[in-house]
Amino acid sequence: MPEIPLPGRVSRRAVLLGGAAALGATALGGSALANRDRIAGAMADSAVRNGVVLTGDVHRHWAAEIKRTHDDPESRAVGTEFITTSVTSGGDGNDDGNGDVLKENPHVKFYANRRGYVRTKFTEAELRADYRVLPYVSKKDAPAETAKSFVVEDGNPVLNPT
């Protein structure tokens, strides 16, 4: 099945599109899949204890573990990726949990199609990421709430839900 890279992501995300797998890739241009492998390899082969990629506006929230080898879901995690939507683009969003994509991608730990942002806190011991969402952006005064939180412990580049 041919791979179709999608911009804005380092972690692998496979989605079946008419028989082809669309995979999350980097926005670095050129061969996105090779670039993704080089980034993951650099994380794995360096003294970096917890590689973290913060990116967004793909109009969705995603949280994923970056695997050493993108086409081997059993390979070790070398980093984490936090992708955020924007606060207002794309309208209100909806409650689609994208369950089929999550089932096919066990390294992807979270998805939300609501507008919002990611709040992060870095300490020597951990990174905490809170996915903040709004139920609507089409009118004023939407209350923000935390849809999901993760902790990444120092030296262990995996997503731990809290």
C-alpha positions in Angstrom: 0.0 0.0 0.0 1.6 3.3 -1.0 2.3 5.9 1.7 0.9 9.5 1.3 2.6 11.9 3.7 0.5 14.4 5.5 2.1 17.7 6.8 2.6 18.7 10.3 3.4 15.5 12.2 6.5 13.5 13.1 4.7 10.5 14.7 3.2 8.0 12.3 -0.5 8.1 11.7 -2.0 5.7 9.2 -5.4 6.4 7.7 -6.9 4.4 4.9 -7.8 6.6 2.0 -9.0 4.7 -1.0 -6.6 1.9 -0.5 -3.6 4.1 0.3 -2.2 4.7 3.8 -2.0 8.4 4.6 0.7 8.8 7.1 1.4 11.8 9.4 4.8 13.3 8.4 6.8 16.4 9.0 6.4 19.8 7.3 10.1 19.9 6.4 9.5 19.4 2.7 11.2 16.9 0.4 11.0 13.3 1.4 8.8 13.7 4.5 9.0 10.0 5.5 12.8 10.1 5.3 12.9 13.3 7.3 10.7 11.8 10.0 13.0 8.8 10.2 16.0 11.1 10.6 14.4 13.1 13.4 13.4 9.9 15.2 16.9 8.5 14.7 18.5 11.6 16.0 16.3 11.4 19.1 17.2 7.7 19.6 20.9 8.1 19.0 21.6 11.2 21.0 21.8 12.0 24.7 18.3 13.4 24.5 16.3 11.8 27.3 12.9 13.0 26.2 12.5 14.3 22.7 9.4 16.4 22.5 7.7 17.8 19.4 5.2 20.6 19.9 3.2 21.5 16.8 -0.2 22.5 15.5 -2.7 23.8 13.7 -4.0 20.8 11.9 -7.5 21.7 13.3 -7.4 18.7 15.7 -5.7 17.7 18.9 -3.4 14.7 18.8 -1.0 13.1 21.3 1.4 10.4 20.2 4.6 8.6 20.9 7.3 8.9 18.3 8.6 5.4 17.5 12.2 4.7 16.5 11.0 3.1 13.3 7.8 4.6 11.9 6.7 1.4 10.1 7.3 -0.8 13.2 4.7 0.0 15.8 6.5 -2.3 18.3 9.7 -0.3 18.1 10.6 1.7 21.2 9.4 5.2 21.8 12.1 7.9 21.4 9.9 10.9 22.0 6.5 12.3 22.3 4.4 14.7 20.1 1.8 17.1 21.2 -0.3 18.5 18.3 -2.8 21.2 19.0 -5.6 22.8 17.1 -6.2 26.5 17.1 -8.7 28.2 19.3 -11.1 29.3 16.5 -10.2 27.8 13.1 -12.5 25.2 11.6 -15.7 26.2 13.5 -16.9 24.6 16.7 -15.6 21.1 15.9 -17.5 18.0 17.1 -17.3 15.0 19.3 -15.9 12.6 16.7 -13.4 10.5 18.6 -11.8 9.1 15.4 -11.9 5.6 17.0 -11.0 3.7 13.8 -7.8 5.7 13.4 -6.9 5.3 17.1 -7.4 1.5 16.8 -5.0 1.3 13.9 -2.4 3.4 15.6 -1.7 2.3 19.2 1.0 4.9 19.6 -1.6 7.6 19.2 -3.0 8.1 22.6 -5.4 11.0 22.1 -7.5 12.7 19.5 -10.1 15.5 19.8 -11.9 17.5 17.2 -12.7 20.5 19.4 -11.0 23.9 19.3 -8.6 24.8 22.0 -5.0 24.7 23.0 -2.4 22.7 24.9 -1.1 23.9 28.2 2.3 22.6 29.1 4.4 22.6 32.3 8.1 21.5 32.2 10.0 20.6 35.3 13.2 18.7 35.9 11.1 15.6 36.7 8.4 15.7 34.0 6.5 17.4 31.3 2.7 17.8 31.8 0.4 18.5 28.9 -3.2 19.4 29.4 -5.4 19.4 26.3 -7.9 22.3 26.8 -11.0 22.4 24.7 -14.0 24.6 24.1 -17.5 23.3 23.5 -18.0 26.0 20.9 -16.3 29.1 19.4 -19.3 30.3 17.4 -20.5 32.5 20.3 -18.9 34.3 23.2 -17.9 33.0 26.6 -17.2 29.4 25.9 -15.9 27.7 29.1 -12.5 25.9 28.6 -12.1 22.4 30.1 -9.4 19.9 30.2 -10.2 17.0 27.9 -7.1 14.9 28.6 -3.8 15.3 30.4 -0.5 13.5 30.0 2.7 13.3 31.9 6.0 12.4 30.3 8.5 11.4 33.0 12.2 12.4 32.7 14.1 9.6 30.9 10.9 7.7 29.8 9.5 9.2 26.5 6.0 7.7 26.7 2.7 9.3 27.3 1.2 8.6 30.7 -2.5 9.7 31.0 -3.4 11.3 34.3 
